[in-house]
Amino acid sequence: MSQSSPKTILIIEDNPASIKFVQTHLQKNDYNTVIAKGGFDGLNKARSVKPDLILLDIMLPDLDGHKLCKMIKSNNDLKSIPVAMFTSRDTDEDADMAKKVGADAFILKNTRIQIVMDIIERLIENSKKRKHSPKKTEDKSKETSE
């Protein structure tokens, strides 16, 4: 990976096997990982850690992943963090809901790991570009009234 400092991924997932699998591959690719096993814990860790990306399961024991994503994307301090929904639920309804609540990607857990890693890297890279690009401002002083 061609990054100057390791990026941090917050994994919000309650399934130990999924956590271990994803965490192992992320760490092999020089990512730091932080684990939250529930939605409220994930929200607290997102606030304290300010990760470079959040990998979020939909089915959590205490808070639905879609609701959590909406909470993250509604928070001024967190909304710029890319959120990738990472789920075994392969339904159009879940994919549409993920988009509606502001998720940056919808990844099925059975997706090949290299594709998952590519998506994560692309989301982080795009996020960095957005943070460093000049903000466009509208100049309303040019409006004319006759």
Residue pairs with C-beta under 8 A, 6 or more apart in sequence:
1 29
1 30
1 31
1 121
3 30
6 30
6 31
6 32
7 31
7 32
7 52
7 53
7 124
8 31
8 32
8 33
8 34
8 49
8 51
8 52
9 26
9 31
9 32
9 33
9 34
9 51
9 52
9 53
9 54
9 55
9 120
10 33
10 34
10 36
10 42
10 45
10 46
10 49
10 51
10 53
10 54
10 55
11 19
11 22
11 23
11 26
11 33
11 34
11 35
11 36
11 55
12 36
12 38
12 39
12 41
12 42
12 45
12 54
12 55
12 56
12 57
12 60
12 65
12 68
13 19
13 22
13 35
13 36
13 37
13 55
13 56
13 57
13 60
13 86
14 37
14 38
14 57
14 59
14 60
14 61
15 57
18 57
18 86
18 109
19 35
19 37
21 113
22 55
22 86
22 116
23 33
23 35
25 113
25 116
25 117
26 33
26 117
26 120
27 33
29 117
31 120
34 45
34 49
34 51
36 42
36 44
36 45
37 61
38 60
38 61
38 62
38 63
39 60
39 62
39 63
39 64
39 65
39 67
39 68
40 62
40 63
42 54
42 56
42 60
42 63
42 68
43 63
43 68
43 71
43 72
45 51
46 54
46 72
46 78
46 81
47 75
47 77
47 78
50 77
50 78
50 81
51 81
52 81
52 82
52 124
52 127
53 81
53 82
53 83
53 84
53 120
53 123
53 124
53 127
54 72
54 81
54 82
54 83
54 84
55 84
55 86
55 120
56 65
56 68
56 69
56 83
56 84
56 85
56 86
56 103
57 65
57 85
57 86
57 87
58 64
58 65
58 66
58 85
58 87
58 89
58 94
58 98
59 65
59 87
59 89
60 68
65 85
65 87
66 85
66 94
66 97
66 98
66 101
67 101
69 83
69 85
69 98
69 101
69 102
69 103
70 101
70 102
72 78
72 79
72 81
72 83
72 102
73 79
73 83
73 101
73 102
79 102
80 127
80 130
80 131
81 127
82 104
82 105
82 123
82 124
82 126
82 127
83 102
83 103
83 104
83 105
84 103
84 104
84 105
84 106
84 107
84 119
84 120
84 123
85 94
85 98
85 103
85 105
85 106
85 107
86 107
86 109
86 116
87 94
87 106
87 107
87 108
87 109
88 108
88 109
88 110
90 108
94 106
95 106
98 106
99 106
104 123
105 119
105 123
107 116
107 119
